[in-house]
Amino acid sequence: MSETKTENSTKATKKEWIGLAVIALPCLLYAMDLTVLYLAAPQLSADLNPTPSQQLWIMDIYGFLVAGFLVIMGNLGDRIGRRKLLLYGAAAFGVASVLAAFSTSSEILILTRAILGITAATLAPSTLSLIRNMFLDPEERTFAIGIWGMSFSLGGAIGPLVGGVLLEYFWWGSVFLMSVPIMILLLIVGPKLLPEFKDPNSGKMDLPSAVLSLVSVLSIIYGLKQIAENGWGFVPILTILAGLLVGAIFIKRQTTLTDPMIDLQLFKLPAFSAAVVGNTMTIFVALGTFLFISQYLQLVLGLSPLEAGLWTLPGAVGNVIGSLAVPMIVKHTRPLYVMLGGLVLTAIGMFLYAQINMENGIWVIIVGALTMSLGICAVVILGTDIIVSSAPPERAGAAASISETAAEFGGVLGIAILGSIGVAIFKSRINSIDLPGLTPEQWESSHNTLASAVAVAKELPEPSKQILLNTARDAFTDSLHFVSLLSVGISIALAFAIFFILKDRKEREVVAEPVELDKATR
């Protein structure tokens, strides 16, 4: 291990703070790439003419492979060095971005998007584990993780906006090229500003474990995505069950290895387990409800994608405020109480969503998003801090990958489960209304989703068009209200669970134990 700091010299220097700014750049791009392509879909489809299946893979394969490779990349960084992995990943990401921008067929674009997903999986665990080693002072580390988390939030928020501007003046491939200058900058300044850290006692990567991890995560994520897009069915359920079985084999194998990919001893720590569950379920309700809000803005209120993106900016503002405020609040208040306060704010934001109607829609969404984003910041920033602080410094990459994988699972679970509940409620509401004048095909299509109902309505004359639109929008609003209230209950239940788990424990003392525990078990 080179350029390491001792536990006594805990305060970060100017070099570490400048390095944090460097670390934030790839995180910003990582989040932007998750959202920016959706705006380019119409131009892309007109140019490459993908089949429906190809178009789906173009959109999904990036996030799909990011989730699958997080655990592998986190462990690889512990072994070869976090800075080395970050720089290698950034270089590959930049090259893949250029190839994606100039793709001449759907097959090539799918392949380059897959490479982008694999290389992007190096970014989050590498940057988060570097923060664990660069910032040894607990208060400074909490602030650094806040900035790290804020970069993801900003990337997700400005991705559609930047993409919209680029698509206004350039071709669809331009949305990929915006990452190239930043990756070049990272490659130039990274070796000078970022220290190198790795586990000096790590063994070789256990390839069977890596394969089991990849197959398990990809199978579960694929099944959940299929449920989110097409509803419950035999194939996605079988895929999820197969993934869970492979995951169980993976976990069993970790107990037999002297140098496991995941240190299962960490899950014996209440603070670690509570933080993982807290982060997962908070992202679960956040992304699950955002799916409804984005549709409400466009399909109920009739806003364009760019206008809808602008009205979601208050949520990004809340993320910025929360990322800066949480580290300051936690200096004077126990982290447990800040996390509980965050869950209460999340519940309040969800409750506001349950009050949305045509008259107050925009303003309730703004206030709800701002409130909820402040609460989510408190939970996720402190939860992430607990997770990475629980691991000994040499295993920070593996801990960071657990944190990110949990967040990925929370997101797809929220979209799949809450989305499916919403669709079920939509269908039950719209089925109770008699809509005369529809062909059997139109009737079936209009009863699937709000988007399909709006598409069918465009084919109808007045007043049938307006009747179908009003009925579908009311049914969708009912589903939004139900899912929002369900999310309120989940947030409150999560707050009680975390309180009872951690009420008699000191978070900072608990997360300091694994260093000795880990040494004792090797």
HULINWO-V994361 format. One record per backbone hydrogen bond with DSSP energy under -1.0 kcal/mol. NH is the residue of the N-H (numbers start at 0). CO is the residue of the C=O. Records with the same first field share a line. If there is no record, write none. Layout:
BEGIN
NH = CO / CO
END
This chain:
BEGIN
9 = 7
16 = 12
17 = 13
18 = 14
19 = 15
20 = 16
21 = 17
22 = 18
23 = 19
26 = 22
27 = 23
28 = 24
29 = 25
30 = 26
31 = 27
32 = 28
34 = 31
35 = 31
37 = 34
43 = 39
44 = 40
45 = 41
46 = 42
47 = 43
48 = 44
54 = 50
55 = 51
56 = 52
57 = 53
58 = 54
59 = 55
60 = 56
63 = 59
64 = 60
65 = 61
66 = 62
67 = 63
68 = 64
72 = 68
73 = 69
74 = 70
75 = 71
76 = 72
77 = 73
78 = 74
79 = 75
80 = 76
81 = 196
84 = 80
85 = 81
86 = 82
87 = 83
88 = 84
89 = 85
90 = 86
91 = 87
92 = 88
93 = 89
94 = 90
95 = 91
96 = 92
97 = 93
98 = 94
99 = 95
100 = 96
101 = 97
102 = 99
108 = 104
109 = 105
110 = 106
111 = 107
112 = 108
113 = 109
114 = 110
115 = 111
116 = 112
117 = 113
118 = 114
119 = 115
120 = 116
121 = 118
122 = 119
125 = 121
126 = 122
127 = 123
128 = 124
129 = 125
130 = 126
131 = 127
132 = 128
133 = 129
134 = 130
136 = 9
140 = 136
141 = 137
142 = 138
143 = 139
144 = 140
145 = 141
146 = 142
147 = 143
148 = 144
149 = 145
150 = 146
151 = 147
152 = 148
153 = 149
154 = 150
155 = 151
156 = 152
157 = 153
158 = 154
161 = 157
162 = 158
163 = 159
164 = 160
165 = 161
166 = 162
169 = 165
173 = 170
174 = 171
175 = 172
176 = 172
178 = 175
179 = 176
182 = 178
183 = 179
184 = 180
185 = 181
186 = 182
187 = 183
188 = 184
189 = 185
192 = 188
193 = 189
198 = 77
201 = 198
206 = 204
209 = 205
210 = 206
211 = 207
212 = 208
213 = 209
214 = 210
215 = 211
216 = 212
217 = 213
218 = 214
219 = 215
220 = 216
221 = 217
222 = 218
223 = 219
224 = 220
225 = 221
226 = 222
227 = 223
228 = 224
229 = 225
230 = 226
236 = 232
237 = 233
238 = 234
239 = 235
240 = 236
241 = 237
242 = 238
243 = 239
244 = 240
245 = 241
246 = 242
247 = 243
248 = 244
249 = 245
250 = 246
251 = 247
252 = 248
253 = 249
255 = 252
263 = 261
265 = 262
267 = 264
268 = 265
272 = 268
273 = 269
274 = 270
275 = 271
276 = 272
277 = 273
278 = 274
279 = 275
280 = 276
281 = 277
282 = 278
283 = 279
284 = 280
285 = 281
286 = 282
287 = 283
288 = 284
289 = 285
290 = 286
292 = 288
293 = 289
294 = 290
295 = 291
296 = 292
297 = 293
298 = 294
299 = 295
300 = 295
302 = 296
307 = 303
308 = 304
309 = 305
310 = 306
312 = 309
314 = 311
316 = 312
317 = 313
318 = 314
319 = 315
320 = 316
321 = 317
322 = 318
323 = 319
324 = 320
325 = 321
328 = 324
329 = 325
331 = 328
332 = 328
337 = 333
338 = 334
339 = 335
340 = 336
341 = 337
342 = 338
343 = 339
344 = 340
345 = 341
346 = 342
347 = 343
348 = 344
349 = 345
350 = 346
351 = 347
352 = 348
353 = 349
354 = 351
355 = 352
360 = 356
363 = 359
364 = 360
365 = 361
366 = 362
367 = 363
368 = 364
369 = 365
370 = 366
371 = 367
372 = 368
373 = 369
374 = 370
375 = 371
376 = 372
377 = 373
378 = 374
379 = 375
380 = 376
381 = 377
382 = 378
383 = 379
384 = 380
385 = 381
386 = 382
387 = 383
388 = 384
389 = 385
394 = 391
395 = 392
398 = 394
399 = 395
400 = 396
401 = 397
402 = 398
403 = 399
404 = 400
405 = 401
406 = 402
407 = 403
408 = 404
409 = 405
410 = 406
411 = 407
412 = 408
413 = 409
414 = 410
415 = 411
416 = 412
417 = 413
419 = 415
420 = 416
421 = 417
422 = 418
423 = 419
424 = 420
425 = 421
426 = 422
427 = 423
428 = 424
429 = 425
430 = 426
432 = 429
442 = 438
443 = 439
444 = 440
445 = 441
447 = 444
452 = 448
453 = 449
454 = 450
455 = 451
456 = 452
457 = 453
458 = 455
459 = 456
464 = 460
466 = 462
467 = 463
468 = 464
469 = 465
470 = 466
471 = 467
472 = 468
473 = 469
474 = 470
475 = 471
476 = 472
477 = 473
478 = 474
479 = 475
480 = 476
481 = 477
482 = 478
483 = 479
484 = 480
485 = 481
486 = 482
487 = 483
488 = 484
489 = 485
490 = 486
491 = 487
492 = 488
493 = 489
494 = 490
495 = 491
496 = 492
497 = 493
498 = 494
499 = 495
500 = 496
501 = 497
502 = 498
504 = 501
509 = 505
510 = 506
512 = 509
516 = 512
517 = 513
518 = 514
519 = 515
520 = 516
END
